[in-house]
Amino acid sequence: MTKRWTVSVLTLFPEMFPGPLGASLAGRALERGVWSLETVDLRDFGIGAHRSVDDTPAGGGPGMVMRADVVAAALDHAARGHGDVPAIYLTPRGTPLTQRRVRRLAEGPGAIVLCGRFEGLDERVLEARALEQISIGDFVLSGGEVAALALMDAAVRLLPGVVGAEGSLDEESFETGLLEHPHYTRPRDWEGRAIPPVLTSGDHNKIVQWRRARARADTRRRRPDLWAAYEARKGRKPDR
């Protein structure tokens, strides 16, 4: 039997999981054992009677910082029995998450995901435990839990057997380096707007060509950064 994809989430709020991942396709896959989820409460490794997980920042400043000793103990606990899986810290300071990284993650055995809080995490534990730092965007959240859910959802849906029509994944945004083409369905005419005639023509080749052309046009217009990278991979200078 294929070993299930397993993720351990280190958090101060274990009650937030599985959250939305307990519903829909991800939830059904979780019930079937396609993937598994465990939470590790960082408070269980806290210091003193109050189970403190944070302290004032060295050098002064506002807020609190998560302690290296507390987080390291939780990470070491989560790593036992999981073999060689990536340990990921979700932070705005991280490398932007891409579909390519998500796919590599889904192809592996799983991950350990650390959800930050407060002003951040003591830099020493990032270095000592070789945590991979990942950002889901150029914005700041109250904590890493929402980011962890986004990362897990992106990976889980790529696992075999989660999405029914697996071929539908091939043309999604970022899989080919482009944004996905637009979609339409019934009614054929709605509020004076009609479905593009080519999509109801029955000509499969023309439909494929139209979708590819729209994907390129929309990427070029909306995401010039993606368009430049797409053109660079083909050895061309981006069109202006």
Secondary structure by P-SEA (a helix, b strand, c coil): ccccbbbbbbccccccccccccccaaaaaaaaccbbbbbbccccccccccccccccccccccbbbbbaaaaaaaaaaaaccccbbbbbbbccccccccaaaaaaaaaccbbbbbbbccccccaaaaaaabbbbbbccccccccaaaaaaaaaaaaaaacccccccccccccccccccccccccccccccccccccccccccccaaaaaaaaaaaaaaaaaaccaaaaaaaaaaacccccc
